[in-house]
Amino acid sequence: MDRLTSLEVFVKVVERESFAAAAREIDMSPAMVSKHIQALEERLGARLLNRTTRRLSLTEVGRGYLERARQVLADLEDADRAASDLHAAPRGLLKVNAPFSFGIRHVGPAVAAYLAAYPEVSIDIGLNDRYIDLLAEGVDLALRIGRLADSSLIARRLAPIRLVVCAAPAYLERHGAPRVPKDLAAHRCLLYTYAATADEWRFTGPDGEDAVVRVSGRLLANSGDIIMAAALEGLGIALTPTFIAGEHVQARKLVTLLPGYTAPEAALYAVYPPGRHLSAKLRSFVDFLVSRFGEEPEWDRWCREIREQTR
């Protein structure tokens, strides 16, 4: 007899506490149900069920075997779903959470392009800068920037997140440009308060040596967009992600500073709850973001190209 069918019959008999009830549910004769149970017991050389005229009960061996039988059947069902999803067209609703500034600039256009490519998928996207509980809020996928804390979430790296020191030409005309990191201490700097150390900027120099400088300024903000608005108005020097500054550097509204010095790099991640397999919609969206952003996103390329042109 087919062993998987016998496992299914055994589990159903235990759940219904009756050979006859199990037979009706799985459309099999009571005699055949009995034969499947008998075949399992003969193969194992042990009794799985105690049978009386009034009730069924599991033996000690049966209790242990039931747990494993359920796991085998669950794994098989999951394997079937995963195989089906591999060739299924992505469809359904995908709930996404993303950081505000990055979401406006880059996730929005990416979502529009994805929806055009996958017409059977709908996306519900929420933007905020707090770390949400994906399971509690029913979110399928969150985009997060930085070094991820240990958690039970699955994370896939999408792109590097690099920082650039920059200022508007008007500011540099009035105050000059810093040549090395320690010069920043004498400048008006724009401080992003969500940074781990807002008033300490860290760099690695062309010689590989680390430099730390304490900075100060009249503006502190927990929004990269406010920092950028102030930098564009010539109010100070910003240390800001290239995904915010890149378009303004490309437009020559900002000048990158301290060539040869780099700030610590972070990364953009897609995080999602653990599961036995990814749905087609989730897998396709993550793959789409990887291909769209990559290891040299367009905002990094803008900064690099302008810097090379001005050498």
C-alpha positions in Angstrom: 0.0 0.0 0.0 1.0 3.6 -0.6 2.8 4.7 2.6 1.8 8.4 2.2 -1.9 7.4 1.9 -1.5 5.3 4.9 -0.1 8.2 6.9 -3.0 10.4 5.8 -5.5 7.7 6.8 -3.8 7.3 10.2 -3.9 11.0 10.9 -7.5 11.4 9.8 -8.6 8.4 12.0 -6.9 10.0 15.0 -8.5 13.4 14.4 -12.0 11.9 13.9 -11.6 9.2 16.6 -13.4 6.8 14.3 -12.6 4.6 11.4 -16.1 5.2 9.9 -15.9 9.0 10.2 -12.4 9.0 8.6 -13.6 6.8 5.8 -16.5 9.1 5.0 -14.3 12.2 5.0 -11.6 10.8 2.7 -14.1 8.8 0.5 -12.7 5.4 1.4 -14.4 2.3 2.7 -14.0 1.5 6.4 -12.5 -1.8 5.4 -9.8 0.0 3.4 -9.1 2.4 6.2 -8.6 -0.6 8.5 -6.2 -2.2 6.0 -4.1 1.0 5.8 -3.8 1.1 9.6 -2.9 -2.6 9.7 -0.3 -2.1 7.0 1.4 0.7 9.0 1.4 -1.4 12.2 2.8 -4.4 10.4 5.6 -2.3 8.8 6.5 -0.8 12.2 6.1 -3.9 14.2 4.1 -2.0 16.8 0.5 -1.2 17.6 -0.5 2.5 17.0 -4.1 2.4 18.1 -6.0 0.8 21.0 -9.4 -0.2 19.6 -12.5 -0.9 21.6 -16.1 -1.1 20.5 -16.6 2.4 22.0 -13.5 4.4 21.3 -10.0 4.6 19.9 -6.9 5.8 21.7 -3.3 6.2 20.8 -0.6 3.9 22.2 2.6 5.4 23.4 4.2 4.5 20.0 1.2 5.9 18.2 1.5 9.3 20.0 5.1 9.7 18.8 4.3 8.4 15.4 1.4 10.8 15.0 3.6 13.9 15.5 6.1 12.7 12.9 3.3 11.7 10.5 1.8 15.2 10.7 5.2 16.8 10.1 5.8 14.6 7.0 2.4 15.5 5.5 2.9 19.2 6.3 6.3 19.2 4.7 4.9 17.5 1.6 2.1 20.0 1.3 4.5 22.9 1.7 6.8 21.4 -1.0 3.8 21.2 -3.3 3.0 24.9 -2.7 6.6 26.0 -3.2 6.9 24.1 -6.5 3.6 25.5 -7.6 4.7 29.1 -6.7 7.9 28.7 -8.7 6.0 28.7 -12.0 2.9 30.6 -10.9 2.4 34.2 -12.0 2.8 36.6 -9.0 -0.6 37.8 -7.9 -2.4 39.2 -4.9 -1.8 42.0 -2.4 1.7 42.8 -1.1 2.0 45.0 2.0 5.3 46.9 2.1 6.9 49.3 4.6 9.8 51.6 3.8 11.8 54.5 5.3 10.2 57.9 4.5 12.9 59.7 2.5 14.2 56.6 0.7 10.6 55.6 0.0 9.6 58.9 -1.6 12.7 59.1 -3.8 13.3 55.5 -4.8 10.8 53.0 -3.7 7.9 54.9 -5.2 9.3 54.8 -8.8 10.4 51.2 -8.2 6.9 50.2 -7.2 5.4 51.9 -10.2 7.8 50.0 -12.5 7.1 46.7 -10.7 3.3 47.1 -11.0 3.7 47.8 -14.7 5.6 44.5 -15.1 3.3 42.4 -12.9 -0.3 43.4 -13.6 -1.8 40.8 -11.2 -0.1 42.2 -8.1 -1.4 45.1 -5.9 0.8 46.9 -3.4 -0.1 48.6 -0.2 2.9 50.7 0.9 3.4 52.6 4.1 6.3 55.0 4.8 7.8 55.7 8.2 11.2 55.7 9.9 10.3 53.5 12.8 11.0 49.8 13.0 7.6 48.1 12.9 6.6 44.6 14.0 5.9 42.9 10.6 3.8 40.1 12.1 1.7 42.3 14.4 1.0 44.8 11.6 0.4 42.3 8.8 3.3 43.5 6.7 4.8 41.2 4.1 8.1 43.0 3.5 10.0 46.0 5.1 12.9 47.9 3.6 15.4 48.8 6.3 18.6 50.8 6.3 21.6 50.2 8.6 23.1 47.3 10.4 20.3 44.9 11.3 19.8 43.8 14.9 19.5 40.1 15.6 16.0 39.0 15.0 13.9 36.1 13.6 13.3 38.0 10.3 14.9 36.9 7.1 17.0 39.6 5.5 18.3 40.1 1.9 20.8 42.8 1.1 19.5 45.0 -1.8 22.1 47.7 -2.1 24.9 49.6 -0.3 24.0 52.8 1.5 26.9 55.3 1.3 27.3 58.7 2.9 28.7 61.8 1.3 29.9 65.1 2.8 28.5 68.0 0.8 27.6 71.6 0.8 26.0 74.2 -1.5 28.4 76.4 -3.5 27.0 79.5 -1.7 28.2 78.1 1.7 31.6 77.3 0.3 32.0 80.7 -1.2 31.4 82.3 2.3 33.2 79.8 4.5 35.6 77.8 2.3 35.9 74.1 1.9 37.3 71.7 4.5 40.4 69.8 3.2 40.6 67.1 5.9 38.0 65.8 8.4 39.4 67.8 11.4 38.6 71.0 9.5 34.9 70.3 9.9 35.2 71.3 13.6 35.4 74.9 12.5 32.4 74.7 10.1 28.6 74.9 10.5 27.4 71.3 10.2 23.9 70.0 9.9 23.3 67.2 12.4 21.0 64.2 11.7 19.8 63.1 15.2 18.8 59.6 14.2 22.5 58.8 13.6 24.2 56.8 16.3 26.5 59.7 17.1 25.0 62.8 15.5 27.9 65.1 16.6 30.7 62.7 15.8 31.5 62.1 12.2 33.7 59.2 11.3 35.9 58.7 8.2 38.5 56.4 6.8 41.3 58.2 5.0 43.2 57.3 1.8 45.9 55.8 4.0 43.4 53.5 5.7 43.6 55.4 9.0 40.3 56.3 10.8 39.5 59.9 11.7 36.8 61.0 14.2 35.8 64.7 14.4 33.3 66.3 16.7 31.1 68.7 14.8 28.5 71.3 15.8 25.9 73.5 14.1 22.7 75.4 14.5 20.4 72.8 13.0 19.6 69.3 14.4 16.9 67.3 12.7 15.6 63.7 12.7 14.7 64.0 9.0 17.2 63.7 6.1 14.9 65.9 4.0 15.2 68.8 6.4 18.9 68.4 6.5 19.0 68.4 2.7 16.8 71.5 2.5 19.1 73.4 4.8 22.2 72.3 2.9 20.7 73.4 -0.4 20.0 76.8 1.2 23.7 77.1 2.1 23.2 76.8 5.9 25.9 74.3 6.5 27.7 71.1 5.6 25.8 67.8 5.6 26.9 64.2 6.0 24.0 62.5 4.2 23.2 59.4 2.2 23.9 59.6 -1.5 20.3 58.4 -2.1 19.2 61.9 -0.9 22.1 64.0 -2.1 22.8 62.3 -5.4 20.3 64.1 -7.6 21.4 67.5 -6.2 25.1 66.6 -6.7 24.2 65.7 -10.3 22.4 69.0 -10.8 25.5 70.9 -9.4 23.4 72.3 -6.5 25.7 70.6 -4.0 29.5 70.0 -4.0 31.0 66.8 -2.6 33.8 67.4 -0.1 36.8 65.6 1.4 37.8 63.5 -1.6 39.6 60.3 -0.5 37.7 60.1 2.8 34.8 57.7 3.2 32.2 57.5 5.9 31.1 54.1 7.3 29.0 52.2 4.8 25.6 50.6 5.7 23.2 48.7 3.5 19.6 48.5 2.3 17.8 45.3 3.3 14.6 43.6 2.4 13.3 41.9 5.6 10.3 39.5 5.9 9.0 37.0 8.3 10.4 33.5 8.2 8.4 30.9 6.3 8.8 27.7 4.6 8.8 29.3 1.2 8.4 32.7 -0.4 5.2 33.5 -2.3 5.6 34.4 -6.0 4.7 38.0 -5.4 7.2 38.5 -2.6 10.0 36.7 -4.3 9.4 38.6 -7.6 9.3 42.0 -5.8 12.6 41.3 -3.9 14.3 40.1 -7.1 13.0 43.2 -8.9 14.5 45.6 -6.2 17.9 43.7 -6.3 18.1 44.2 -10.1 16.9 47.8 -9.9 19.3 49.0 -7.2 22.3 46.8 -7.3 25.8 47.4 -5.9 26.2 50.7 -7.7 22.8 52.4 -7.5 22.2 55.4 -9.8 22.5 57.8 -6.9 26.0 56.6 -6.1 26.9 56.8 -9.8 25.8 60.4 -10.0 28.1 61.4 -7.1 31.0 59.4 -8.6 30.6 60.8 -12.1 30.4 64.5 -10.9 33.5 64.0 -8.6 35.5 62.5 -11.5 34.5 65.4 -13.8 35.7 68.0 -11.3 39.1 66.5 -10.5 
